[in-house]
């Protein structure tokens, strides 16, 4: 029968909710979807043309497992320009999405019984990837009053002799909040003091607001760089979710191990998508500003509207494209036989009564919240928030 490992793993809540919403839409139900973290923008034309050219040129065969050299070189230049980080080709691996990069890291670094620190709320896949590799997720609680940043001293209080790594995500999914440079510097000191690794998930780095500038923890000095594996990808910044191109940079012995693991699982990422990724990183970058400007409009509108709904409050996100409102004041209320006692109850209530799909906060490690993605049109956001307000007003 199934392995014990397989029995411990849950399906991704975000993808499950998106699948349910799409099924309801296919059945003719008018659903407003706030569930999945996927830009609603089309992939830019120059990137699509690069892929078409790759097909016409016959670039449709196997490539080196860890990615083609032109793409590695484009990634190296991106790190220099954006993050003041210098890497060689042997320190870069291209995988089938950033999620795949993260899984390869877990395979390469984590042993049974290792403890992996994960600030909570967290992206849904972090704990399960840790568990799949027989390691132990250890959650570091963060609070809204600290902008959901894990305090260095709290991180340190969770470190034991079995601690192997800390997973950091900034800008954050699900909170949309970002770590400031000063906090990251102090976290780096803790990491070096205890000789653990940092897995730095920076997939949303180009999506920041209100003058916030992304800072990579690996950029402070050579010592912390040597203990950090930086993960990024093209899905969010270039609206390339389906192309499945992610990448990681870190110590060459770790990258080599990740490449060996990838050689026995997926082999190379799609050849055509790799050519498109070269164009994405080296071509015109105007698209990002256009998308970010639109996301900012949606962000401002959504946060204002959420904060006007009785019983809900939402901190203003400074990155990514998520809102993470506190809904705990609504728990205990009900409509007929439907009682709201948790974020799961509330999310199901909104799906059934308001035809709005979003993700319950319990999936991210905090039951007091829900997550909405504003990677959808302003009209849809307006319609969805109006439905949420009406559904909340019906509770008593």
N, C-alpha and C positions, 0 to 999 in steps of 0.2 A: 504493500500500500504506500501511501504518501510518506515522504521523509518527514522527520520531526521539524526540520528547517522549513519545509513548505507549509506545514500546518501553522507555523507561527506568523506567517505573513498575510497581511490584509491587502486587498486591491486598493489602488490609489483612490482616495475619496474624491479628489478633484476630477479625475477622469471618469469615475463612476457616475458622479452627478452630471457631468457634461453628457455622458452617454444617455442617461435617463431623460435629460432635457431634450436632446436631439430626437429620442424616440417619441416623446410627447409631441414635439413639433411635427414629426413625420405623420403622426396620427391626427394632425389638424388642430392641435391645441396651440394657442397663442402664448408662447413662453418667452419671458425676458430672461436672458442668460447672463448672470454675473459670475458664473462658476469657474470657467477655465481661464488659465493665464496665457492667453494667446492674442497677440495684436490683431485687430480686425483690418489692418492695412494689408494691401497686396505687396508681395515681394517686388522691389524696384525693378524696372525694365532692364537696366544694364546688367543686373545680376541674372535675370532670366535669359537674356541674350547670350551671356557667357555660357550658361548651361546648354542652350541650344547649339551653340558653336561647338561645344565639347562633344555633343552627340554627332553632329555632322562631320566632325574631324575624326570620329571613331575612337574617342577617348572613353571607351566603355569596358575596359579590361580591369584586371586586378591592378592595384597600386601597392606600394610599400605599406605594410600593416599600419604603421603609425602616421601615415599621411605623406603626400607628395612634397618634395623640397620647396617648390614655389609657394605652397600654402604655409609650410613651416616658416619660410622666410618672411612672408607677410605677417604672420603672427609675431615673429621676433620684432619686426619693425613697429607693430602696434604696441607691444609692451614697452619698447623704448620711448615712443612718442607719448603714449597715454599715461604710463605708470612709472617711467624712469627706471625700468627694470631691464637688465641685459641677460639674455639667454642664448644658448647655442642650439643647433638642431637636435642634438642628443638630449636636450632638456625639454623638448616639446613633443607632445603626442596629440594627434587628432583622432577623435572618437565619434561614435554615432550619437551625437548630442552630449550636452553637459551632464545629463543624468548618467550616461554611459561612462563619461570621464570619472564621475564620482564613484561609480560602482567599481571601476578598475582600481581606483585608489584604495577602496575598502579591501579589495582582493589582495592587493600588493602589500598593504600595511598592517591590517588587523589580524590578530591571532585569537584563538578561543580564550575567553576570559579577559581580554583587553577591555579597558573602560574608555569609552569615547564620550567626551563632553559635548553636549548639544544645548545651546541656549534655547529656552522655551518662552514664547511660541516658536515653532520651527517649521520648515518645509516638510511636508508629509513623508517624503522618501528617506530622509536622513536616518530615522530610527530603524526602519525596515532594512535598509542597506547594511547597517551595522549588525543587525540580528542575522541577516542572511550569511554573514561571514563569522558567525558564532562569537561575536564580541558583544559587549554590554553597553547599551546607551545609558548615559547618566545625564539627567536633565538639569540644567542650570536655570532656575526661574528668573525671569525678568518681569518688570512691571511698567505700566504705562507712564507712571510718574518719572521714570528714567528714560523715557522714549524707547522703551523695550531694548535698551542696551544692557548687555551683561556686564556687571561691574567687575573690574579686575580682581578685587579682593574676594568677591563671591565665587568667581571662577577658581581662584586659588584654594578656597575652602573645600572645593569638591575634588581636588587632585589627591590621588593616592599613589602608592607604588605601582598600581596596575594601570594607571592612566597612560594612554598611548597618544591621544590626539584630541584636539579641539576643533570642532566644525564651526566656522564663522560664515555668516551670510549678510552681506551689506552691498547695496540696498536689500532690504529683507522681504522675503515672501514668508509669512503673510502680512506683516505689519506695514510694509511700505516705509519703514524708518531706516535711517542710516547711522553708521558709527562715525563719530568725529575723530580727527587725527590724534588728539590728546588721549582719548580713551584707548585707541588702538595701540598707541605707544606704550601705555601701561600694561595692556594685555600682552604685548610682545615681551616685555620684561618678565612677566610671570611665566610665559612659555619658555623663555631661555633659562630662567632660574631652575625650572623643573625638567628641562630637556625633553619636552614633548613636541609633537608636530601640530601644525595648523593646516587645516584644509579650508582654504578661503574661496568661497563660492561668490564670484563677482559677476554673475550673468546679467545683472541689471545695471551695471556700472554707468552706462551712457544715459540712463533714465533717472536724472535727478532734477530737483526743482528748488526754487527759492534761494538760488545762489550756492547751493550745496555742491561741493566738488568731491568726487569719489577719490578715496585714498586706499591703496593696497597695503595691507600690513607687511607684505614682503619687501616693500620699497624702503624701509627705514635703515637697514644696514645689512651687510653680508651674512651676519650671524642669524638674523631672523629669516632672511631669504633662504638660507640653507635648511631651515626647519619648516618651510612653507611650501605647499603645493597649491598653486593658483588655478582655479577652474573658471572657464568662461565659455562663450559660444556665440553663435550668430542668431539664434532663434528669436530673441526678444528685440535686440537693437536693429535688426534688418528684416524683421517680419519673415523669418525663415524657419518657422517651427517644424514644418514637414520635411525640410531638407536634411535634418538630423546631422548637424555639424557642431560638435563641441570640441574643446581642447583644454589641455592642462599643461602647466609648466612647473618644473621643480627639479630637485636633485637628479642627476642623470641615472643613478642606480635605481631610483624609484621609477623613473620614466621607462627605463629598460624593462623592469619587471612588469609594469603596466602593459608595455608593448608585447611582451611574451604572453601575457594573459589574454590580451586582445587577439593575438594570433591564433589562439586555441578556442576563441568564442565567435567573434563576428568577422575576423580578419579586418580588411581595410574599410573605412567609411566609403560611401558611394563615390565613385570616380567623378561622376558628373557634378555632384554637389560640391566636391572639393574644388573644381574649377570655378564654380559659381562663388564659392567662399573667397577665393583669391580676388575676384572682382569686387566682392563686397568690402573687403578690407583695404584694397588699394585704389578703388575707384572713387567717384564723387561721394561725399558724405552728407550732402544736402538733405537727403531723405530723413536722417535721424532728427535734424532740427525741426522739420515739418511735422513729423510724428510726435515729437516731444511737446511742441507747441500745442497740438491738439489734445494730447493727454493732459496737459496742464489745465486747459479749459475745463475738461471733464472732471478732473480732480477737484478743482475749486467748486464747481457746481455740486458735485456729489457730496462733498464734505459739508457744505452749507445746508443742503437738504437733509442729510442724515441727522445733523445736529438740531434740526427743527422738529424732528419726530419725537413726541413725548415718550420718555423711557429709554431713549437711545442717545449715545454720545460717541463722538469719533475724533480722535486725535488726527491732526493734519499730517498726512504722509509726506516725506521729503524725497522719496524715490520709488522706483518700480511703477506698477499701475494697480495697486490694491488699496482698498480702504478696510479698516479693521475695527468696526464699531463695537462698543460695549453694549450688550443687550441684557445684562443680568437683572436690571430693574424690571424687566418684563416677566421674569420667571415667577411662577405662581399664579399668573393670570390665565384666563381660559376663554374659549368660545364654545358654548354648548358642552359637548363631552371632550373637547380637545383642550387639554391642559398643557401649558407651556412650563416645563420644569428644567429645560436644558437647551443648549444651542442646537442640538439635534432635533428636539421637539419644535423649536422655533423655525428652523430651516425647512422641516417637513411641512409645517403649517403654512409657510409662505409659498412653498411649491404647490401644495394642494389648493389653498384658498386664494392665493394672489397670483398664481402662475408665474412665480419668480424663482429662478434657480440660483442658489449661492451655496457656499460651503460652511458648515458648522465649525465653530472654533475648536471643538473637542478634537477634530482631526489634526489640528496644529498644536495641540497640547494645552489649550486654555478654553475651558467651557464657557467663560463669561463673554465670549466674542463670536462674531461671525465674519467671514471674509467675502468682500465683493470685489470683483475685477472690473475696472472701468475701461478695459480694452474693448469697448463697444461704443456705438454712436451716442451722441448727446441726446438724440430723440429717444433711443432705447433706454438710456439712463433715466431720463425724465419720466418716461412711462413706468419704468420699474420702481422708481422711488415713490411715485404717486400710488402705486399698488401696495407697496410696503406700508406707507402711511395709512392708507385706508384699512389694511388688514390689522395694523396695530390699534387703530382707533376702535375696532370692533371687539377687541379684547376687554375683559373686565375682571 
